[in-house]
């Protein structure tokens, strides 16, 4: 028995597989309890996945400390972007 794992679910929000399945059947986000469009849900998924997958940045001719600092700053940026998108899903 071969079990294939969907690479799009790696680092996805918990329960995203069920949400994605519902969206593929054209279930409206309102029926799933969200006050948004399907596009908004997909944007949240993309931003969440990016934030969770982020490993760091590589910079040429910068010190290790500066690179770590910029990586931390970018991590905060992408994490906040995912949070902001999530917050928008819940507004009525």
Jmol script that loads the backbone (N, CA, C; Angstrom):
load data "model"
ATOM      1  N   UNK A   1       0.848  -1.178   0.000  1.00  0.00           N
ATOM      2  CA  UNK A   1       0.000   0.000   0.000  1.00  0.00           C
ATOM      3  C   UNK A   1       0.891   1.237   0.000  1.00  0.00           C
ATOM      4  N   UNK A   2       0.649   2.115  -0.924  1.00  0.00           N
ATOM      5  CA  UNK A   2       1.415   3.345  -1.041  1.00  0.00           C
ATOM      6  C   UNK A   2       0.557   4.504  -0.528  1.00  0.00           C
ATOM      7  N   UNK A   3       1.117   5.265   0.392  1.00  0.00           N
ATOM      8  CA  UNK A   3       0.416   6.427   0.912  1.00  0.00           C
ATOM      9  C   UNK A   3       1.148   7.659   0.408  1.00  0.00           C
ATOM     10  N   UNK A   4       0.438   8.467  -0.354  1.00  0.00           N
ATOM     11  CA  UNK A   4       1.025   9.690  -0.883  1.00  0.00           C
ATOM     12  C   UNK A   4       0.619  10.854  -0.011  1.00  0.00           C
ATOM     13  N   UNK A   5       1.599  11.656   0.355  1.00  0.00           N
ATOM     14  CA  UNK A   5       1.329  12.833   1.160  1.00  0.00           C
ATOM     15  C   UNK A   5       1.309  14.050   0.246  1.00  0.00           C
ATOM     16  N   UNK A   6       0.273  14.846   0.371  1.00  0.00           N
ATOM     17  CA  UNK A   6       0.136  16.044  -0.445  1.00  0.00           C
ATOM     18  C   UNK A   6       1.179  17.060   0.004  1.00  0.00           C
ATOM     19  N   UNK A   7       2.113  17.456  -0.874  1.00  0.00           N
ATOM     20  CA  UNK A   7       3.148  18.416  -0.476  1.00  0.00           C
ATOM     21  C   UNK A   7       2.579  19.783  -0.118  1.00  0.00           C
ATOM     22  N   UNK A   8       1.375  20.085  -0.596  1.00  0.00           N
ATOM     23  CA  UNK A   8       0.752  21.363  -0.262  1.00  0.00           C
ATOM     24  C   UNK A   8       0.257  21.410   1.179  1.00  0.00           C
ATOM     25  N   UNK A   9       0.209  20.259   1.837  1.00  0.00           N
ATOM     26  CA  UNK A   9      -0.243  20.240   3.224  1.00  0.00           C
ATOM     27  C   UNK A   9       0.919  20.329   4.208  1.00  0.00           C
ATOM     28  N   UNK A  10       2.152  20.271   3.697  1.00  0.00           N
ATOM     29  CA  UNK A  10       3.314  20.419   4.564  1.00  0.00           C
ATOM     30  C   UNK A  10       3.323  21.856   5.074  1.00  0.00           C
ATOM     31  N   UNK A  11       3.393  22.010   6.372  1.00  0.00           N
ATOM     32  CA  UNK A  11       3.383  23.309   7.047  1.00  0.00           C
ATOM     33  C   UNK A  11       2.092  24.099   6.823  1.00  0.00           C
ATOM     34  N   UNK A  12       1.030  23.426   6.447  1.00  0.00           N
ATOM     35  CA  UNK A  12      -0.270  24.083   6.300  1.00  0.00           C
ATOM     36  C   UNK A  12      -0.919  24.216   7.673  1.00  0.00           C
ATOM     37  N   UNK A  13      -1.897  25.100   7.793  1.00  0.00           N
ATOM     38  CA  UNK A  13      -2.600  25.228   9.069  1.00  0.00           C
ATOM     39  C   UNK A  13      -3.253  23.903   9.470  1.00  0.00           C
ATOM     40  N   UNK A  14      -3.381  23.652  10.762  1.00  0.00           N
ATOM     41  CA  UNK A  14      -4.058  22.423  11.202  1.00  0.00           C
ATOM     42  C   UNK A  14      -5.471  22.341  10.616  1.00  0.00           C
ATOM     43  N   UNK A  15      -5.819  21.202  10.080  1.00  0.00           N
ATOM     44  CA  UNK A  15      -7.137  21.002   9.508  1.00  0.00           C
ATOM     45  C   UNK A  15      -7.310  21.557   8.104  1.00  0.00           C
ATOM     46  N   UNK A  16      -6.225  22.041   7.513  1.00  0.00           N
ATOM     47  CA  UNK A  16      -6.351  22.647   6.190  1.00  0.00           C
ATOM     48  C   UNK A  16      -6.812  21.648   5.136  1.00  0.00           C
ATOM     49  N   UNK A  17      -6.436  20.386   5.275  1.00  0.00           N
ATOM     50  CA  UNK A  17      -6.843  19.376   4.294  1.00  0.00           C
ATOM     51  C   UNK A  17      -8.361  19.329   4.148  1.00  0.00           C
ATOM     52  N   UNK A  18      -9.081  19.369   5.273  1.00  0.00           N
ATOM     53  CA  UNK A  18     -10.545  19.339   5.241  1.00  0.00           C
ATOM     54  C   UNK A  18     -11.091  20.619   4.624  1.00  0.00           C
ATOM     55  N   UNK A  19     -10.493  21.749   4.965  1.00  0.00           N
ATOM     56  CA  UNK A  19     -10.926  23.029   4.406  1.00  0.00           C
ATOM     57  C   UNK A  19     -10.694  23.051   2.896  1.00  0.00           C
ATOM     58  N   UNK A  20      -9.544  22.605   2.471  1.00  0.00           N
ATOM     59  CA  UNK A  20      -9.211  22.576   1.051  1.00  0.00           C
ATOM     60  C   UNK A  20     -10.152  21.642   0.285  1.00  0.00           C
ATOM     61  N   UNK A  21     -10.472  20.515   0.901  1.00  0.00           N
ATOM     62  CA  UNK A  21     -11.404  19.563   0.279  1.00  0.00           C
ATOM     63  C   UNK A  21     -12.769  20.214   0.097  1.00  0.00           C
ATOM     64  N   UNK A  22     -13.234  20.933   1.112  1.00  0.00           N
ATOM     65  CA  UNK A  22     -14.527  21.618   1.020  1.00  0.00           C
ATOM     66  C   UNK A  22     -14.493  22.690  -0.065  1.00  0.00           C
ATOM     67  N   UNK A  23     -13.399  23.440  -0.128  1.00  0.00           N
ATOM     68  CA  UNK A  23     -13.278  24.466  -1.165  1.00  0.00           C
ATOM     69  C   UNK A  23     -13.280  23.844  -2.559  1.00  0.00           C
ATOM     70  N   UNK A  24     -12.674  22.678  -2.699  1.00  0.00           N
ATOM     71  CA  UNK A  24     -12.637  22.024  -4.015  1.00  0.00           C
ATOM     72  C   UNK A  24     -14.024  21.551  -4.443  1.00  0.00           C
ATOM     73  N   UNK A  25     -14.932  21.396  -3.471  1.00  0.00           N
ATOM     74  CA  UNK A  25     -16.326  21.040  -3.776  1.00  0.00           C
ATOM     75  C   UNK A  25     -17.203  22.295  -3.864  1.00  0.00           C
ATOM     76  N   UNK A  26     -16.557  23.465  -3.910  1.00  0.00           N
ATOM     77  CA  UNK A  26     -17.239  24.756  -4.018  1.00  0.00           C
ATOM     78  C   UNK A  26     -18.131  25.064  -2.819  1.00  0.00           C
ATOM     79  N   UNK A  27     -17.742  24.552  -1.655  1.00  0.00           N
ATOM     80  CA  UNK A  27     -18.443  24.910  -0.421  1.00  0.00           C
ATOM     81  C   UNK A  27     -18.058  26.339  -0.072  1.00  0.00           C
ATOM     82  N   UNK A  28     -19.030  27.146   0.237  1.00  0.00           N
ATOM     83  CA  UNK A  28     -18.725  28.550   0.534  1.00  0.00           C
ATOM     84  C   UNK A  28     -18.031  28.651   1.893  1.00  0.00           C
ATOM     85  N   UNK A  29     -17.100  29.584   2.021  1.00  0.00           N
ATOM     86  CA  UNK A  29     -16.442  29.793   3.313  1.00  0.00           C
ATOM     87  C   UNK A  29     -17.442  30.101   4.429  1.00  0.00           C
ATOM     88  N   UNK A  30     -18.547  30.763   4.099  1.00  0.00           N
ATOM     89  CA  UNK A  30     -19.568  31.070   5.114  1.00  0.00           C
ATOM     90  C   UNK A  30     -20.126  29.786   5.724  1.00  0.00           C
ATOM     91  N   UNK A  31     -20.291  28.743   4.916  1.00  0.00           N
ATOM     92  CA  UNK A  31     -20.799  27.466   5.434  1.00  0.00           C
ATOM     93  C   UNK A  31     -19.774  26.776   6.338  1.00  0.00           C
ATOM     94  N   UNK A  32     -18.517  27.195   6.238  1.00  0.00           N
ATOM     95  CA  UNK A  32     -17.467  26.640   7.105  1.00  0.00           C
ATOM     96  C   UNK A  32     -17.206  27.533   8.319  1.00  0.00           C
ATOM     97  N   UNK A  33     -17.962  28.630   8.419  1.00  0.00           N
ATOM     98  CA  UNK A  33     -17.830  29.513   9.568  1.00  0.00           C
ATOM     99  C   UNK A  33     -16.899  30.696   9.382  1.00  0.00           C
ATOM    100  N   UNK A  34     -16.531  30.988   8.140  1.00  0.00           N
ATOM    101  CA  UNK A  34     -15.632  32.106   7.857  1.00  0.00           C
ATOM    102  C   UNK A  34     -16.408  33.244   7.201  1.00  0.00           C
ATOM    103  N   UNK A  35     -16.011  34.457   7.508  1.00  0.00           N
ATOM    104  CA  UNK A  35     -16.636  35.651   6.917  1.00  0.00           C
ATOM    105  C   UNK A  35     -15.700  36.215   5.852  1.00  0.00           C
ATOM    106  N   UNK A  36     -15.509  35.446   4.773  1.00  0.00           N
ATOM    107  CA  UNK A  36     -14.542  35.843   3.743  1.00  0.00           C
ATOM    108  C   UNK A  36     -14.841  35.099   2.452  1.00  0.00           C
ATOM    109  N   UNK A  37     -14.001  35.340   1.459  1.00  0.00           N
ATOM    110  CA  UNK A  37     -14.122  34.621   0.184  1.00  0.00           C
ATOM    111  C   UNK A  37     -13.164  33.429   0.166  1.00  0.00           C
ATOM    112  N   UNK A  38     -13.333  32.573  -0.821  1.00  0.00           N
ATOM    113  CA  UNK A  38     -12.421  31.437  -0.983  1.00  0.00           C
ATOM    114  C   UNK A  38     -10.999  31.927  -1.250  1.00  0.00           C
ATOM    115  N   UNK A  39     -10.873  33.020  -1.991  1.00  0.00           N
ATOM    116  CA  UNK A  39      -9.561  33.599  -2.265  1.00  0.00           C
ATOM    117  C   UNK A  39      -8.868  34.058  -0.986  1.00  0.00           C
ATOM    118  N   UNK A  40      -9.643  34.626  -0.056  1.00  0.00           N
ATOM    119  CA  UNK A  40      -9.071  35.044   1.229  1.00  0.00           C
ATOM    120  C   UNK A  40      -8.542  33.846   2.006  1.00  0.00           C
ATOM    121  N   UNK A  41      -9.289  32.743   1.974  1.00  0.00           N
ATOM    122  CA  UNK A  41      -8.820  31.526   2.664  1.00  0.00           C
ATOM    123  C   UNK A  41      -7.519  31.021   2.042  1.00  0.00           C
ATOM    124  N   UNK A  42      -7.454  31.035   0.724  1.00  0.00           N
ATOM    125  CA  UNK A  42      -6.238  30.572   0.054  1.00  0.00           C
ATOM    126  C   UNK A  42      -5.051  31.498   0.322  1.00  0.00           C
ATOM    127  N   UNK A  43      -5.306  32.801   0.413  1.00  0.00           N
ATOM    128  CA  UNK A  43      -4.219  33.733   0.755  1.00  0.00           C
ATOM    129  C   UNK A  43      -3.704  33.463   2.165  1.00  0.00           C
ATOM    130  N   UNK A  44      -4.639  33.201   3.096  1.00  0.00           N
ATOM    131  CA  UNK A  44      -4.209  32.860   4.456  1.00  0.00           C
ATOM    132  C   UNK A  44      -3.348  31.602   4.445  1.00  0.00           C
ATOM    133  N   UNK A  45      -3.802  30.575   3.743  1.00  0.00           N
ATOM    134  CA  UNK A  45      -3.052  29.313   3.664  1.00  0.00           C
ATOM    135  C   UNK A  45      -1.638  29.557   3.130  1.00  0.00           C
ATOM    136  N   UNK A  46      -1.537  30.354   2.086  1.00  0.00           N
ATOM    137  CA  UNK A  46      -0.226  30.636   1.491  1.00  0.00           C
ATOM    138  C   UNK A  46       0.683  31.378   2.461  1.00  0.00           C
ATOM    139  N   UNK A  47       0.140  32.369   3.138  1.00  0.00           N
ATOM    140  CA  UNK A  47       0.957  33.144   4.077  1.00  0.00           C
ATOM    141  C   UNK A  47       1.344  32.328   5.303  1.00  0.00           C
ATOM    142  N   UNK A  48       0.422  31.522   5.803  1.00  0.00           N
ATOM    143  CA  UNK A  48       0.716  30.657   6.944  1.00  0.00           C
ATOM    144  C   UNK A  48       1.834  29.682   6.593  1.00  0.00           C
ATOM    145  N   UNK A  49       1.686  29.069   5.430  1.00  0.00           N
ATOM    146  CA  UNK A  49       2.684  28.094   4.979  1.00  0.00           C
ATOM    147  C   UNK A  49       4.057  28.724   4.809  1.00  0.00           C
ATOM    148  N   UNK A  50       4.098  29.933   4.260  1.00  0.00           N
ATOM    149  CA  UNK A  50       5.364  30.634   4.109  1.00  0.00           C
ATOM    150  C   UNK A  50       5.984  30.915   5.474  1.00  0.00           C
ATOM    151  N   UNK A  51       5.184  31.429   6.400  1.00  0.00           N
ATOM    152  CA  UNK A  51       5.703  31.751   7.735  1.00  0.00           C
ATOM    153  C   UNK A  51       6.229  30.501   8.439  1.00  0.00           C
ATOM    154  N   UNK A  52       5.488  29.415   8.348  1.00  0.00           N
ATOM    155  CA  UNK A  52       5.913  28.187   9.025  1.00  0.00           C
ATOM    156  C   UNK A  52       7.106  27.530   8.330  1.00  0.00           C
ATOM    157  N   UNK A  53       7.243  27.716   7.035  1.00  0.00           N
ATOM    158  CA  UNK A  53       8.334  27.106   6.273  1.00  0.00           C
ATOM    159  C   UNK A  53       9.619  27.927   6.305  1.00  0.00           C
ATOM    160  N   UNK A  54       9.518  29.174   6.709  1.00  0.00           N
ATOM    161  CA  UNK A  54      10.669  30.074   6.642  1.00  0.00           C
ATOM    162  C   UNK A  54      11.836  29.541   7.472  1.00  0.00           C
ATOM    163  N   UNK A  55      13.012  29.469   6.853  1.00  0.00           N
ATOM    164  CA  UNK A  55      14.223  28.977   7.510  1.00  0.00           C
ATOM    165  C   UNK A  55      15.232  30.088   7.759  1.00  0.00           C
ATOM    166  N   UNK A  56      15.204  31.108   6.970  1.00  0.00           N
ATOM    167  CA  UNK A  56      16.163  32.199   7.099  1.00  0.00           C
ATOM    168  C   UNK A  56      16.504  32.736   5.726  1.00  0.00           C
ATOM    169  N   UNK A  57      17.325  33.773   5.724  1.00  0.00           N
ATOM    170  CA  UNK A  57      17.751  34.346   4.460  1.00  0.00           C
ATOM    171  C   UNK A  57      19.258  34.187   4.329  1.00  0.00           C
ATOM    172  N   UNK A  58      19.727  34.214   3.122  1.00  0.00           N
ATOM    173  CA  UNK A  58      21.158  34.125   2.840  1.00  0.00           C
ATOM    174  C   UNK A  58      21.595  35.448   2.225  1.00  0.00           C
ATOM    175  N   UNK A  59      22.587  36.061   2.817  1.00  0.00           N
ATOM    176  CA  UNK A  59      23.089  37.339   2.330  1.00  0.00           C
ATOM    177  C   UNK A  59      24.578  37.241   2.042  1.00  0.00           C
ATOM    178  N   UNK A  60      24.966  37.821   0.959  1.00  0.00           N
ATOM    179  CA  UNK A  60      26.381  37.854   0.608  1.00  0.00           C
ATOM    180  C   UNK A  60      26.991  39.125   1.193  1.00  0.00           C
ATOM    181  N   UNK A  61      28.153  39.022   1.757  1.00  0.00           N
ATOM    182  CA  UNK A  61      28.963  40.114   2.298  1.00  0.00           C
ATOM    183  C   UNK A  61      28.332  40.827   3.502  1.00  0.00           C
ATOM    184  N   UNK A  62      27.544  40.088   4.293  1.00  0.00           N
ATOM    185  CA  UNK A  62      27.010  40.599   5.552  1.00  0.00           C
ATOM    186  C   UNK A  62      27.525  39.703   6.676  1.00  0.00           C
ATOM    187  N   UNK A  63      27.651  40.261   7.861  1.00  0.00           N
ATOM    188  CA  UNK A  63      28.106  39.443   8.993  1.00  0.00           C
ATOM    189  C   UNK A  63      26.993  38.467   9.385  1.00  0.00           C
ATOM    190  N   UNK A  64      27.375  37.436  10.109  1.00  0.00           N
ATOM    191  CA  UNK A  64      26.395  36.446  10.571  1.00  0.00           C
ATOM    192  C   UNK A  64      25.346  37.104  11.463  1.00  0.00           C
ATOM    193  N   UNK A  65      25.781  38.037  12.314  1.00  0.00           N
ATOM    194  CA  UNK A  65      24.843  38.705  13.223  1.00  0.00           C
ATOM    195  C   UNK A  65      23.812  39.529  12.442  1.00  0.00           C
ATOM    196  N   UNK A  66      24.251  40.225  11.404  1.00  0.00           N
ATOM    197  CA  UNK A  66      23.337  41.021  10.591  1.00  0.00           C
ATOM    198  C   UNK A  66      22.362  40.116   9.852  1.00  0.00           C
ATOM    199  N   UNK A  67      22.846  39.021   9.323  1.00  0.00           N
ATOM    200  CA  UNK A  67      21.990  38.075   8.618  1.00  0.00           C
ATOM    201  C   UNK A  67      20.938  37.498   9.559  1.00  0.00           C
ATOM    202  N   UNK A  68      21.344  37.139  10.770  1.00  0.00           N
ATOM    203  CA  UNK A  68      20.399  36.618  11.759  1.00  0.00           C
ATOM    204  C   UNK A  68      19.349  37.684  12.087  1.00  0.00           C
ATOM    205  N   UNK A  69      19.778  38.925  12.223  1.00  0.00           N
ATOM    206  CA  UNK A  69      18.851  40.013  12.516  1.00  0.00           C
ATOM    207  C   UNK A  69      17.834  40.222  11.407  1.00  0.00           C
ATOM    208  N   UNK A  70      18.303  40.251  10.168  1.00  0.00           N
ATOM    209  CA  UNK A  70      17.377  40.410   9.042  1.00  0.00           C
ATOM    210  C   UNK A  70      16.450  39.197   8.905  1.00  0.00           C
ATOM    211  N   UNK A  71      16.966  38.018   9.183  1.00  0.00           N
ATOM    212  CA  UNK A  71      16.124  36.821   9.144  1.00  0.00           C
ATOM    213  C   UNK A  71      15.013  36.911  10.185  1.00  0.00           C
ATOM    214  N   UNK A  72      15.361  37.359  11.384  1.00  0.00           N
ATOM    215  CA  UNK A  72      14.362  37.499  12.447  1.00  0.00           C
ATOM    216  C   UNK A  72      13.313  38.540  12.069  1.00  0.00           C
ATOM    217  N   UNK A  73      13.762  39.633  11.515  1.00  0.00           N
ATOM    218  CA  UNK A  73      12.833  40.684  11.095  1.00  0.00           C
ATOM    219  C   UNK A  73      11.886  40.178  10.009  1.00  0.00           C
ATOM    220  N   UNK A  74      12.416  39.450   9.040  1.00  0.00           N
ATOM    221  CA  UNK A  74      11.569  38.922   7.981  1.00  0.00           C
ATOM    222  C   UNK A  74      10.602  37.877   8.527  1.00  0.00           C
ATOM    223  N   UNK A  75      11.057  37.060   9.479  1.00  0.00           N
ATOM    224  CA  UNK A  75      10.171  36.060  10.100  1.00  0.00           C
ATOM    225  C   UNK A  75       8.986  36.749  10.780  1.00  0.00           C
ATOM    226  N   UNK A  76       9.265  37.836  11.490  1.00  0.00           N
ATOM    227  CA  UNK A  76       8.187  38.598  12.127  1.00  0.00           C
ATOM    228  C   UNK A  76       7.231  39.130  11.068  1.00  0.00           C
ATOM    229  N   UNK A  77       7.766  39.660   9.997  1.00  0.00           N
ATOM    230  CA  UNK A  77       6.939  40.211   8.915  1.00  0.00           C
ATOM    231  C   UNK A  77       6.006  39.150   8.340  1.00  0.00           C
ATOM    232  N   UNK A  78       6.528  37.980   7.971  1.00  0.00           N
ATOM    233  CA  UNK A  78       5.670  36.967   7.335  1.00  0.00           C
ATOM    234  C   UNK A  78       4.692  36.366   8.342  1.00  0.00           C
ATOM    235  N   UNK A  79       5.109  36.255   9.610  1.00  0.00           N
ATOM    236  CA  UNK A  79       4.206  35.745  10.642  1.00  0.00           C
ATOM    237  C   UNK A  79       3.058  36.722  10.877  1.00  0.00           C
ATOM    238  N   UNK A  80       3.378  38.002  10.969  1.00  0.00           N
ATOM    239  CA  UNK A  80       2.329  38.999  11.156  1.00  0.00           C
ATOM    240  C   UNK A  80       1.406  39.045   9.945  1.00  0.00           C
ATOM    241  N   UNK A  81       1.947  38.891   8.761  1.00  0.00           N
ATOM    242  CA  UNK A  81       1.134  38.890   7.557  1.00  0.00           C
ATOM    243  C   UNK A  81       0.119  37.745   7.599  1.00  0.00           C
ATOM    244  N   UNK A  82       0.541  36.567   8.048  1.00  0.00           N
ATOM    245  CA  UNK A  82      -0.379  35.430   8.178  1.00  0.00           C
ATOM    246  C   UNK A  82      -1.437  35.721   9.243  1.00  0.00           C
ATOM    247  N   UNK A  83      -1.009  36.289  10.371  1.00  0.00           N
ATOM    248  CA  UNK A  83      -1.952  36.631  11.440  1.00  0.00           C
ATOM    249  C   UNK A  83      -2.978  37.650  10.948  1.00  0.00           C
ATOM    250  N   UNK A  84      -2.514  38.665  10.252  1.00  0.00           N
ATOM    251  CA  UNK A  84      -3.396  39.702   9.737  1.00  0.00           C
ATOM    252  C   UNK A  84      -4.422  39.108   8.765  1.00  0.00           C
ATOM    253  N   UNK A  85      -3.977  38.204   7.916  1.00  0.00           N
ATOM    254  CA  UNK A  85      -4.890  37.553   6.977  1.00  0.00           C
ATOM    255  C   UNK A  85      -5.896  36.696   7.732  1.00  0.00           C
ATOM    256  N   UNK A  86      -5.447  35.967   8.759  1.00  0.00           N
ATOM    257  CA  UNK A  86      -6.341  35.136   9.562  1.00  0.00           C
ATOM    258  C   UNK A  86      -7.396  35.993  10.256  1.00  0.00           C
ATOM    259  N   UNK A  87      -6.969  37.110  10.813  1.00  0.00           N
ATOM    260  CA  UNK A  87      -7.887  38.021  11.485  1.00  0.00           C
ATOM    261  C   UNK A  87      -8.977  38.484  10.526  1.00  0.00           C
ATOM    262  N   UNK A  88      -8.610  38.720   9.281  1.00  0.00           N
ATOM    263  CA  UNK A  88      -9.581  39.134   8.266  1.00  0.00           C
ATOM    264  C   UNK A  88     -10.598  38.054   7.936  1.00  0.00           C
ATOM    265  N   UNK A  89     -10.246  36.789   8.128  1.00  0.00           N
ATOM    266  CA  UNK A  89     -11.177  35.691   7.856  1.00  0.00           C
ATOM    267  C   UNK A  89     -12.328  35.677   8.840  1.00  0.00           C
ATOM    268  N   UNK A  90     -12.074  36.201  10.023  1.00  0.00           N
ATOM    269  CA  UNK A  90     -13.048  36.086  11.105  1.00  0.00           C
ATOM    270  C   UNK A  90     -13.956  37.286  11.247  1.00  0.00           C
ATOM    271  N   UNK A  91     -13.614  38.384  10.585  1.00  0.00           N
ATOM    272  CA  UNK A  91     -14.449  39.581  10.694  1.00  0.00           C
ATOM    273  C   UNK A  91     -15.760  39.392   9.954  1.00  0.00           C
ATOM    274  N   UNK A  92     -16.788  39.841  10.554  1.00  0.00           N
ATOM    275  CA  UNK A  92     -18.114  39.725   9.918  1.00  0.00           C
ATOM    276  C   UNK A  92     -18.487  40.998   9.203  1.00  0.00           C
TER     277      UNK A  92
END
end "model"
wireframe off; spacefill off
backbone 0.3
color backbone group
